[in-house]
């Protein structure tokens, strides 16, 4: 019997390939006579390494070219970090599967092993995330924030060379690549509310391709999928992207969901945050309501100022 071949589209970074290979191994372990290949696709976000993402603008910097290949049937599925997936998908595509979440937290890696509250006054922190920098400045206004781009090896090298006193990265990526021993501190969401979908993987498919679903549907994690749906609904209401300091984190337990959301000014001096709780099947509605609440509280003014700034 001839093997069915499934082609995964993935970015070429070390972390993206780990994620694609993990999905490949899951499919091949669950289904006989299936051969999974990985096709590396270079995205706009990969091509521009020397400019902070917030200054590039636009949405979907790490998925657009992969989605184009999926629509063109050059690949069968795409594997993404959910935090990279824009709210509006091409009408031909869908996020069919969200896998069980790794840690959603941000991790501090410091050169001398100092935790966040123990870093010296005026310490330099590397991050290009406006979400991280604004909340960090709200917690400690003395810190100096410097842009940090590049793959994980590059970021670690810059830290070890002394360009920064500490850097902030997603804990999930460090865990997946076996770098968890470098983590100085996992920053709790009370200090750094995570990004939408952080730690979760999504598998994107064509809408009218039910045949492919049989190979991946067992990987869907219902609680994570509901949590990410709520987070995405929250960000969608705010029309958020990487240019905006927005954090959100939802948890699902025993059919109930709690979703937290935050909008901050760039300097961290003003933060609007709130949370909603309800039944998990109301995830999208709760996320949208939370976003509307923050807009009413004053977040609309912050967002308008950021979007209007050059």
KEKE-3310 file (N, C-alpha, C; in steps of 0.2 Angstrom, whole numbers, plus 5000, padded with zeros to 4 digits):
npx = (5004:5003:5011:5003:5007:5011:5014:5022:5022:5034:5043:5060:5068:5076:5068:5055:5057:5058:5045:5038:5043:5039:5025:5026:5031:5020:5010:5015:5016:5003:4997:4998:5007:5009:5019:5028:5033:5044:5043:5053:5049:5053:5049:5042:5045:5056:5066:5069:5079:5085:5077:5066:5050:5039:5041:5041:5028:5012:5003:5004:5018:5026:5019:5012:5018:5019:5005:5001:5007:5000:4987:4989:4991:5004:5009:5002:4998:5000:5012:5011:5017:5005:5005:5010:5000:4989:4974:4964:4961:4965:4951:4950:4956:4959:4962:4964:4968:4973:4986:4991:4995:5012:5022:5015:5022:5033:5051:5065:5082:5096:5113:5121:5114:5104:5088:5073:5069:5080:5090:5102:5100:5095:5098:5101:5089:5086:5074:5062:5049:5034:5024:5031:5040:5033:5026:5036:5042:5032:5033:5046:5053:5065:5073:5082:5077:5082:5082:5080:5083:5083:5088:5086:5099:5107:5102:5105:5119:5122:5118:5127:5139:5139:5131:5119:5111:5101:5089:5073:5063:5051:5046:5041:5048:5061:5060:5056:5067:5077:5084:5080:5088:5095:5086:5083:5072:5055:5043:5029:5012:5006:5015:5020:5009:5006:5008:4995:4990:5003:5015:5007:5004:4998:4989:4986:4975:4967:4951:4941:4946:4943:4949:4962:4960:4958:4970:4976:4967:4967:4976:4972:4969:4957:4954:4965:4963:4950:4955:4964:4955:4948:4957:4962:4950:4949:4960:4957:4946:4952:4960:4973:4991:5008:5013:5007:5005:4999:4992:4987:4978:4971:4963:4957:4947:4939:4928:4926:4931:4943:4948:4961:4965:4975:4980:4993:5001:5015:5026:5023:5017:5004:4991:4978:4968:4959:4947:4938:4926:4918:4908:4917:4913:4908:4919:4924:4914:4916:4930:4928:4920:4928:4938:4930:4926:4939:4942:4932:4936:4947:4957:4955:4960:4974:4977:4973:4982:4994:4992:4991:5004:5019)
npy = (4994:5011:5025:5038:5055:5069:5086:5098:5115:5126:5139:5142:5143:5137:5134:5134:5123:5113:5113:5109:5097:5090:5090:5082:5070:5066:5064:5053:5044:5041:5036:5024:5021:5034:5047:5061:5076:5090:5107:5121:5138:5154:5168:5185:5191:5184:5188:5201:5206:5216:5226:5232:5223:5230:5242:5238:5236:5231:5214:5197:5194:5183:5172:5175:5171:5157:5154:5158:5148:5137:5140:5139:5125:5120:5115:5105:5107:5119:5124:5134:5145:5151:5164:5171:5171:5181:5189:5190:5178:5171:5169:5156:5148:5140:5138:5123:5115:5116:5113:5105:5117:5123:5131:5147:5158:5172:5172:5177:5179:5181:5189:5188:5180:5186:5189:5197:5208:5210:5215:5227:5245:5254:5244:5235:5229:5217:5216:5216:5217:5226:5224:5217:5226:5238:5233:5229:5241:5247:5240:5242:5256:5261:5253:5250:5248:5239:5235:5219:5207:5192:5174:5161:5157:5168:5178:5174:5174:5188:5192:5185:5190:5202:5213:5215:5216:5207:5197:5195:5181:5170:5157:5145:5142:5141:5130:5120:5119:5114:5123:5127:5127:5139:5148:5161:5166:5163:5174:5179:5180:5191:5201:5201:5200:5187:5185:5184:5168:5163:5150:5140:5129:5130:5122:5125:5123:5121:5126:5118:5105:5092:5079:5080:5082:5070:5066:5074:5078:5072:5078:5090:5100:5103:5112:5121:5126:5132:5142:5149:5154:5163:5172:5177:5183:5193:5201:5204:5212:5223:5226:5222:5221:5217:5230:5235:5237:5224:5212:5195:5182:5166:5154:5137:5127:5113:5115:5128:5145:5158:5173:5185:5202:5215:5232:5243:5259:5265:5269:5262:5269:5270:5258:5248:5235:5220:5206:5192:5179:5163:5151:5139:5136:5149:5156:5164:5175:5180:5184:5194:5203:5207:5214:5225:5230:5235:5245:5254:5258:5266:5262:5264:5276:5275:5266:5273:5284:5277:5271:5282:5287:5291)
npz = (5000:4995:5003:5011:5008:5018:5018:5028:5031:5036:5046:5045:5057:5072:5083:5076:5067:5077:5082:5070:5068:5079:5077:5065:5071:5079:5070:5062:5072:5075:5064:5052:5037:5033:5027:5032:5027:5028:5023:5021:5023:5020:5029:5029:5042:5045:5036:5039:5051:5058:5063:5075:5077:5080:5073:5060:5057:5051:5050:5054:5050:5051:5046:5033:5020:5022:5023:5010:5003:5007:5003:4989:4988:4989:5001:5014:5027:5040:5053:5067:5079:5090:5095:5084:5074:5065:5069:5059:5047:5030:5020:5015:5024:5040:5058:5063:5073:5090:5100:5116:5128:5131:5144:5146:5151:5152:5152:5162:5158:5166:5166:5177:5185:5193:5199:5193:5202:5209:5200:5196:5198:5184:5175:5160:5149:5137:5124:5111:5112:5114:5123:5133:5137:5141:5152:5160:5163:5170:5181:5185:5184:5182:5174:5159:5142:5128:5111:5105:5093:5082:5081:5094:5098:5094:5102:5115:5114:5112:5125:5133:5128:5135:5131:5136:5153:5156:5148:5140:5136:5128:5139:5134:5122:5126:5134:5125:5117:5125:5133:5146:5158:5157:5162:5173:5180:5181:5175:5184:5179:5185:5185:5171:5160:5148:5130:5118:5115:5118:5120:5114:5101:5084:5071:5054:5041:5025:5023:5015:5015:5021:5022:5027:5040:5047:5050:5060:5070:5082:5089:5094:5108:5119:5130:5129:5116:5118:5128:5120:5110:5117:5121:5108:5103:5112:5109:5095:5096:5101:5090:5089:5087:5085:5086:5097:5115:5122:5133:5137:5145:5146:5156:5158:5167:5172:5164:5165:5162:5164:5159:5157:5153:5146:5143:5139:5141:5131:5138:5150:5161:5162:5164:5159:5165:5167:5170:5166:5169:5166:5157:5148:5135:5131:5127:5117:5117:5130:5129:5119:5126:5137:5130:5125:5137:5142:5132:5135:5148:5145:5137:5124:5121:5123:5113:5101:5101:5100:5087:5079:5080:5072)
capx = (5000:5007:5011:5001:5013:5009:5019:5021:5025:5036:5048:5067:5071:5077:5061:5050:5058:5057:5038:5036:5046:5035:5019:5027:5031:5014:5006:5018:5015:4996:4994:5002:5007:5009:5025:5027:5039:5044:5045:5054:5047:5056:5044:5044:5048:5063:5070:5070:5081:5088:5072:5060:5044:5034:5043:5040:5021:5008:5002:5006:5024:5029:5014:5009:5021:5017:4998:5001:5009:4994:4981:4992:4992:5011:5009:4995:4996:5005:5012:5013:5016:4999:5006:5012:4995:4985:4967:4960:4964:4962:4944:4951:4960:4957:4966:4960:4970:4978:4989:4991:5000:5018:5021:5013:5025:5039:5057:5071:5088:5101:5120:5124:5109:5100:5081:5070:5069:5087:5094:5104:5097:5097:5100:5099:5085:5085:5067:5059:5041:5031:5020:5035:5044:5029:5024:5042:5043:5027:5035:5052:5054:5072:5076:5083:5075:5085:5079:5083:5080:5087:5086:5088:5107:5109:5100:5109:5126:5122:5118:5134:5144:5138:5127:5113:5111:5096:5085:5066:5061:5045:5048:5040:5053:5067:5059:5056:5074:5081:5087:5077:5093:5097:5081:5084:5066:5049:5040:5022:5007:5004:5020:5020:5004:5008:5005:4989:4992:5010:5016:5002:5005:4992:4989:4982:4973:4962:4944:4938:4950:4942:4953:4968:4958:4958:4977:4978:4962:4968:4981:4968:4968:4950:4955:4970:4959:4946:4958:4967:4950:4946:4963:4961:4944:4950:4965:4953:4942:4957:4963:4980:4996:5015:5014:5003:5007:4993:4993:4980:4980:4965:4964:4951:4947:4932:4923:4925:4936:4945:4952:4963:4967:4979:4983:4997:5005:5022:5031:5021:5015:4996:4989:4971:4967:4953:4946:4931:4925:4912:4909:4922:4909:4907:4926:4924:4910:4920:4936:4926:4917:4933:4941:4926:4927:4945:4941:4928:4940:4952:4962:4954:4964:4980:4978:4972:4988:4999:4991:4992:5011:5023)
capy = (5000:5017:5029:5045:5060:5075:5091:5103:5121:5129:5143:5138:5144:5131:5133:5132:5116:5109:5112:5106:5090:5087:5088:5076:5064:5064:5061:5047:5039:5039:5034:5020:5022:5041:5050:5068:5080:5097:5112:5127:5144:5160:5173:5192:5192:5181:5192:5208:5205:5222:5231:5229:5221:5235:5247:5236:5236:5225:5209:5191:5194:5176:5167:5176:5167:5150:5154:5158:5141:5132:5141:5136:5118:5118:5111:5102:5110:5124:5124:5140:5148:5154:5171:5174:5171:5186:5188:5188:5173:5171:5165:5149:5144:5139:5135:5117:5111:5120:5108:5107:5123:5123:5137:5153:5163:5175:5170:5181:5176:5187:5187:5187:5176:5191:5189:5204:5213:5210:5218:5233:5251:5255:5238:5235:5223:5216:5214:5220:5216:5232:5221:5215:5232:5242:5230:5229:5248:5248:5236:5245:5262:5263:5249:5253:5243:5239:5231:5212:5202:5186:5168:5160:5157:5175:5182:5171:5176:5195:5192:5182:5195:5208:5218:5216:5213:5202:5197:5192:5177:5165:5151:5139:5141:5139:5123:5115:5118:5112:5129:5129:5128:5146:5153:5164:5167:5163:5180:5178:5185:5197:5206:5201:5196:5184:5187:5180:5161:5161:5143:5135:5128:5129:5119:5128:5119:5123:5125:5113:5099:5087:5073:5081:5083:5064:5065:5079:5080:5069:5083:5096:5100:5107:5117:5126:5129:5137:5148:5153:5157:5169:5177:5180:5187:5199:5205:5206:5218:5229:5227:5222:5217:5218:5237:5238:5233:5220:5205:5192:5175:5163:5147:5133:5121:5110:5118:5135:5149:5164:5177:5191:5206:5221:5237:5248:5264:5262:5270:5258:5273:5269:5251:5246:5228:5217:5199:5189:5172:5160:5144:5138:5137:5156:5159:5170:5180:5183:5188:5201:5208:5209:5219:5231:5234:5239:5251:5259:5260:5271:5259:5266:5282:5273:5263:5278:5287:5273:5270:5288:5290:5289)
capz = (5000:4995:5009:5010:5010:5020:5018:5033:5030:5043:5046:5046:5063:5076:5086:5071:5065:5082:5082:5064:5068:5084:5074:5061:5075:5082:5065:5060:5077:5076:5058:5048:5030:5032:5027:5033:5025:5031:5018:5025:5020:5023:5029:5029:5048:5045:5031:5042:5057:5061:5064:5079:5074:5081:5068:5053:5055:5048:5054:5050:5047:5052:5043:5027:5015:5023:5021:5003:5000:5009:4998:4983:4989:4989:5007:5016:5034:5042:5060:5069:5086:5090:5096:5078:5070:5065:5070:5052:5042:5023:5020:5013:5029:5047:5063:5064:5079:5094:5104:5123:5129:5135:5148:5143:5154:5150:5156:5162:5158:5167:5165:5183:5189:5197:5198:5191:5208:5211:5195:5198:5196:5178:5172:5153:5147:5130:5122:5106:5113:5117:5128:5139:5139:5145:5159:5164:5165:5175:5187:5187:5179:5182:5169:5152:5138:5122:5106:5104:5088:5081:5084:5101:5099:5093:5108:5120:5112:5114:5132:5136:5127:5139:5128:5141:5159:5156:5142:5141:5131:5130:5142:5130:5117:5129:5136:5119:5114:5130:5136:5152:5163:5157:5164:5180:5184:5177:5177:5184:5175:5188:5183:5164:5157:5142:5124:5115:5112:5119:5122:5111:5093:5080:5064:5050:5036:5021:5025:5012:5014:5027:5022:5031:5047:5051:5052:5065:5074:5089:5093:5097:5116:5120:5135:5126:5111:5121:5131:5114:5107:5121:5120:5101:5103:5116:5104:5089:5098:5101:5083:5091:5083:5088:5087:5103:5121:5124:5136:5138:5147:5149:5159:5158:5172:5174:5159:5167:5159:5167:5154:5159:5148:5148:5138:5142:5137:5129:5144:5156:5166:5162:5162:5160:5165:5170:5169:5165:5170:5164:5155:5143:5128:5130:5127:5112:5119:5136:5127:5116:5131:5141:5126:5125:5144:5143:5128:5139:5154:5143:5133:5117:5120:5122:5106:5096:5101:5097:5080:5076:5080:5066)
cpx = (5004:5006:5007:5006:5009:5014:5017:5025:5027:5042:5055:5070:5072:5071:5056:5051:5057:5049:5035:5038:5042:5028:5020:5027:5025:5010:5008:5017:5008:4994:5000:5002:5006:5016:5024:5034:5038:5047:5047:5053:5049:5050:5047:5048:5055:5068:5073:5072:5084:5084:5067:5054:5039:5035:5041:5033:5018:5007:5003:5013:5028:5024:5012:5012:5019:5009:4997:5002:5003:4989:4983:4993:4999:5013:5002:4993:5002:5006:5015:5013:5010:5000:5008:5006:4990:4978:4963:4964:4961:4956:4945:4954:4957:4962:4962:4961:4974:4980:4990:4997:5006:5017:5020:5018:5031:5045:5062:5077:5093:5108:5123:5120:5105:5093:5079:5071:5076:5092:5096:5100:5099:5099:5097:5095:5084:5078:5065:5051:5039:5027:5025:5038:5039:5027:5030:5043:5038:5029:5042:5054:5061:5076:5077:5082:5079:5082:5084:5080:5085:5084:5088:5095:5109:5108:5104:5116:5126:5122:5125:5139:5144:5134:5121:5114:5107:5092:5078:5065:5055:5048:5047:5045:5059:5066:5059:5063:5079:5086:5085:5082:5096:5092:5083:5078:5060:5045:5032:5018:5005:5009:5020:5015:5006:5005:4999:4992:4999:5010:5011:5004:4998:4993:4984:4981:4968:4955:4940:4942:4949:4946:4959:4966:4959:4965:4980:4973:4963:4973:4978:4967:4962:4951:4960:4966:4954:4949:4961:4961:4948:4951:4963:4955:4945:4955:4961:4949:4946:4961:4971:4985:5003:5016:5011:5005:5000:4995:4987:4982:4973:4967:4957:4952:4940:4927:4922:4931:4937:4950:4954:4966:4970:4980:4987:5000:5012:5027:5029:5018:5007:4995:4982:4971:4961:4952:4939:4931:4918:4913:4913:4919:4908:4914:4926:4920:4914:4926:4934:4924:4923:4937:4937:4926:4933:4945:4937:4931:4945:4957:4961:4959:4971:4981:4977:4979:4994:4998:4992:5000:5014:5028)
cpy = (5006:5022:5036:5050:5066:5080:5097:5109:5124:5134:5139:5139:5137:5129:5131:5125:5111:5107:5108:5098:5086:5085:5082:5070:5061:5061:5054:5042:5037:5036:5030:5022:5030:5043:5057:5071:5087:5102:5118:5133:5150:5166:5181:5194:5189:5185:5198:5206:5211:5227:5228:5228:5227:5241:5245:5237:5230:5219:5202:5190:5187:5171:5168:5172:5160:5149:5154:5151:5136:5133:5138:5129:5115:5114:5109:5105:5115:5124:5131:5141:5152:5162:5175:5175:5177:5184:5186:5184:5174:5167:5158:5145:5144:5136:5129:5114:5116:5114:5110:5112:5121:5129:5143:5159:5166:5173:5175:5177:5181:5184:5185:5182:5180:5190:5197:5209:5214:5213:5225:5239:5253:5250:5238:5228:5222:5213:5218:5220:5222:5229:5220:5222:5237:5240:5230:5236:5250:5245:5240:5250:5263:5258:5252:5247:5244:5234:5224:5208:5197:5180:5167:5160:5164:5179:5180:5174:5183:5196:5190:5187:5202:5214:5220:5213:5207:5202:5193:5188:5173:5159:5145:5137:5138:5131:5118:5114:5116:5117:5131:5130:5135:5150:5155:5164:5167:5169:5179:5183:5191:5203:5207:5197:5193:5187:5182:5174:5159:5154:5138:5135:5127:5126:5122:5124:5123:5122:5119:5107:5094:5081:5074:5080:5076:5063:5069:5080:5078:5074:5089:5095:5105:5113:5123:5129:5134:5143:5152:5157:5163:5174:5181:5184:5194:5204:5208:5212:5224:5230:5227:5219:5218:5225:5239:5233:5230:5214:5202:5185:5172:5156:5143:5127:5119:5113:5125:5139:5156:5167:5184:5195:5213:5225:5242:5253:5262:5263:5266:5262:5272:5262:5250:5238:5226:5210:5197:5182:5170:5153:5144:5139:5144:5159:5165:5176:5184:5187:5195:5206:5211:5215:5226:5234:5238:5245:5256:5262:5266:5268:5261:5272:5280:5270:5268:5282:5283:5272:5276:5290:5287:5283)
cpz = (5000:5001:5007:5012:5012:5021:5023:5031:5036:5041:5047:5052:5067:5080:5082:5069:5071:5082:5076:5065:5074:5081:5069:5065:5077:5076:5063:5066:5078:5070:5054:5041:5028:5032:5027:5031:5027:5025:5022:5020:5023:5023:5030:5036:5049:5041:5034:5049:5061:5063:5069:5076:5074:5075:5061:5051:5052:5052:5050:5047:5047:5049:5036:5021:5015:5021:5013:5000:5002:5004:4991:4983:4988:4996:5009:5023:5035:5050:5062:5076:5086:5091:5089:5073:5070:5066:5064:5048:5035:5024:5018:5018:5036:5051:5065:5071:5083:5099:5111:5124:5133:5140:5144:5146:5150:5155:5156:5163:5160:5167:5171:5188:5194:5194:5196:5196:5211:5206:5197:5195:5189:5173:5165:5151:5140:5128:5116:5107:5117:5123:5134:5141:5143:5152:5163:5167:5170:5182:5190:5182:5178:5176:5162:5147:5131:5117:5105:5099:5087:5083:5091:5102:5099:5099:5114:5120:5114:5121:5135:5134:5131:5136:5132:5148:5160:5150:5144:5135:5133:5133:5138:5125:5120:5132:5131:5116:5119:5134:5143:5158:5163:5160:5172:5184:5179:5179:5178:5180:5178:5187:5175:5162:5150:5136:5122:5112:5114:5122:5119:5103:5090:5073:5060:5044:5031:5023:5022:5010:5020:5027:5026:5038:5051:5053:5058:5071:5082:5093:5096:5105:5117:5124:5132:5121:5113:5124:5125:5111:5110:5120:5113:5100:5107:5111:5098:5090:5098:5095:5085:5087:5087:5090:5094:5109:5124:5127:5137:5140:5149:5151:5159:5163:5173:5170:5161:5164:5163:5162:5157:5153:5150:5142:5141:5138:5136:5134:5150:5161:5167:5160:5164:5160:5169:5168:5169:5166:5168:5161:5149:5136:5126:5129:5123:5114:5125:5134:5123:5121:5135:5137:5126:5132:5145:5138:5132:5145:5152:5138:5126:5116:5119:5115:5101:5096:5098:5089:5076:5076:5074:5067)
residu = (UNK:UNK:UNK:UNK:UNK:UNK:UNK:UNK:UNK:UNK:UNK:UNK:UNK:UNK:UNK:UNK:UNK:UNK:UNK:UNK:UNK:UNK:UNK:UNK:UNK:UNK:UNK:UNK:UNK:UNK:UNK:UNK:UNK:UNK:UNK:UNK:UNK:UNK:UNK:UNK:UNK:UNK:UNK:UNK:UNK:UNK:UNK:UNK:UNK:UNK:UNK:UNK:UNK:UNK:UNK:UNK:UNK:UNK:UNK:UNK:UNK:UNK:UNK:UNK:UNK:UNK:UNK:UNK:UNK:UNK:UNK:UNK:UNK:UNK:UNK:UNK:UNK:UNK:UNK:UNK:UNK:UNK:UNK:UNK:UNK:UNK:UNK:UNK:UNK:UNK:UNK:UNK:UNK:UNK:UNK:UNK:UNK:UNK:UNK:UNK:UNK:UNK:UNK:UNK:UNK:UNK:UNK:UNK:UNK:UNK:UNK:UNK:UNK:UNK:UNK:UNK:UNK:UNK:UNK:UNK:UNK:UNK:UNK:UNK:UNK:UNK:UNK:UNK:UNK:UNK:UNK:UNK:UNK:UNK:UNK:UNK:UNK:UNK:UNK:UNK:UNK:UNK:UNK:UNK:UNK:UNK:UNK:UNK:UNK:UNK:UNK:UNK:UNK:UNK:UNK:UNK:UNK:UNK:UNK:UNK:UNK:UNK:UNK:UNK:UNK:UNK:UNK:UNK:UNK:UNK:UNK:UNK:UNK:UNK:UNK:UNK:UNK:UNK:UNK:UNK:UNK:UNK:UNK:UNK:UNK:UNK:UNK:UNK:UNK:UNK:UNK:UNK:UNK:UNK:UNK:UNK:UNK:UNK:UNK:UNK:UNK:UNK:UNK:UNK:UNK:UNK:UNK:UNK:UNK:UNK:UNK:UNK:UNK:UNK:UNK:UNK:UNK:UNK:UNK:UNK:UNK:UNK:UNK:UNK:UNK:UNK:UNK:UNK:UNK:UNK:UNK:UNK:UNK:UNK:UNK:UNK:UNK:UNK:UNK:UNK:UNK:UNK:UNK:UNK:UNK:UNK:UNK:UNK:UNK:UNK:UNK:UNK:UNK:UNK:UNK:UNK:UNK:UNK:UNK:UNK:UNK:UNK:UNK:UNK:UNK:UNK:UNK:UNK:UNK:UNK:UNK:UNK:UNK:UNK:UNK:UNK:UNK:UNK:UNK:UNK:UNK:UNK:UNK:UNK:UNK:UNK:UNK:UNK:UNK:UNK:UNK:UNK:UNK:UNK:UNK:UNK:UNK:UNK:UNK:UNK:UNK:UNK:UNK:UNK:UNK:UNK:UNK:UNK:UNK:UNK)
# end
